Amino acid sequence: MSQQLLRFDDEPDRAATAEAVPVAPGAYWVPGWLGPEQQRELADACALWALPPAGVRRPAMRDGAEFHTRAVCLGWHWYPYRYSRTCDDHDGAPVKPFPDLLRRLGRDACLATGFEPADFDASIVNFYDHDSMLGLHQDASEGSAVGAGSPVVTISLGDTCVFRFGNSVSRSKPYRDIQLASGDVFVFGGPSRLAYHGVPKVLAGTGPRSLGVTGRISVTLRVSGMQETVAEHH
């Protein structure tokens, strides 16, 4: 599969006509999945989730290299490469509960892309500045959920980004570049569950002004696999 840039032309009401676009086996993009009011509801919630305790922070790799993005976690706290019930790499406070709003959005995103609704229990909300990027990586910290191909859902708010979706073997080609705009959702699971993906660029100033978001926000939902681990130890 050769590199390709995808983007639909803007429409007056894309949310009303949104359809899933296959990107790879088990990977689907739905442009305009959330309408303006739904985007605003989610953006307002993100602002509240970012507040302390266990609020937004800049994650770092084990070698101390900081991410370009800032993040807040819900349900389970993720940092390279583990899950915890407390914000271990920041203030140590208990992680905020996984909200019903995201549980509902996760279910609807699965249904919109042909997946059985997953029992999502963890979210990473990433905040991008205009010059932020996220290197190609695999979401592989979720144990048995990875092996089961449990879908990962990413909802975009604010500025459009270039989202790079690659293969499951390496960070090199083949991959596809897709412009994810505010309100778009991207879901990948099954045979694409371990595909490398990242954000090489944010297109500054492209988000809807009425949303009040500076930069880009991505809300990523996943099944942590941690509930099974906890059960095994009881």
Secondary structure, DSSP 8 states (H G I E B T S, - for coil): ----EE-----TTGGGG---EEEETTEEEETT-S-HHHHHHHHHHHHHHTSSSS--B--B-TTS-B-SSEEEEESSEEETTEEESB-TTTT--B-B---HHHHHHHHHHHHHTT-------EEEEEEE-TT--EEEE----STHHHHTT--EEEEEEES-EEEEE--SS-SSSS-EEEEE-TT-EEEE-GGGTT--EEEEEE-TT-S-GGG--SSEEEEEEE--SHHHHHHHT-
